[in-house]
Amino acid sequence: MIKAKSSEKEPHRVYFTLNESSFRVFCDCKAGTFQQLCKHKTAFLDNDRKMLHDPAQQKELDNVHEWLKQTSWSGKYTRITKEIAGIEKDVAQLQTRRKELRKDFSVMLSKGVNVEHLS
């Protein structure tokens, strides 16, 4: 168990379960209790020591990463995080485009739209 910094009084606890064939991560923050990806899990998976509540736990985090290096996890994590980043970029671009279209549509409706009768 590694303690993560929190905006609350108490740190969140992140549990890593490692065995011969599987790897699990659980965080006791609100998102983590609903089995969602949280910033505490991703920070520790990215080996972000700034998220450590107790810097003395750096060795424990290093041990987790040393174990993971000996598995297929690295490739899977890299592939998944790159795909997520690409999707997030696409979503941001689509949101920008949506905002532009809504603004253009609003202006068009306010100023009036030329129409022709279809007969």
Residue pairs with C-beta under 8 A, 6 or more apart in sequence:
1 13
1 14
1 15
1 16
2 13
2 14
2 16
2 44
2 52
2 57
2 60
2 61
2 64
3 11
3 12
3 13
3 14
3 52
3 53
3 54
3 57
4 11
4 12
4 13
4 14
4 27
4 29
4 40
4 43
4 44
4 51
4 52
4 53
5 11
5 50
5 51
5 52
5 53
6 12
6 29
6 40
6 53
11 53
11 54
12 27
12 28
12 29
12 32
12 40
13 27
13 28
14 25
14 26
14 27
14 28
14 32
14 40
14 41
14 44
15 24
15 25
15 26
15 27
16 23
16 24
16 25
16 44
16 64
17 23
17 24
17 25
17 26
18 64
18 67
23 68
23 71
23 73
25 41
25 44
25 45
26 32
27 33
27 38
27 40
27 41
29 38
29 40
31 37
31 38
32 38
32 40
32 41
39 51
40 51
43 50
43 51
44 51
44 61
44 64
45 77
47 61
47 65
49 55
49 58
49 61
52 58
52 61
68 74
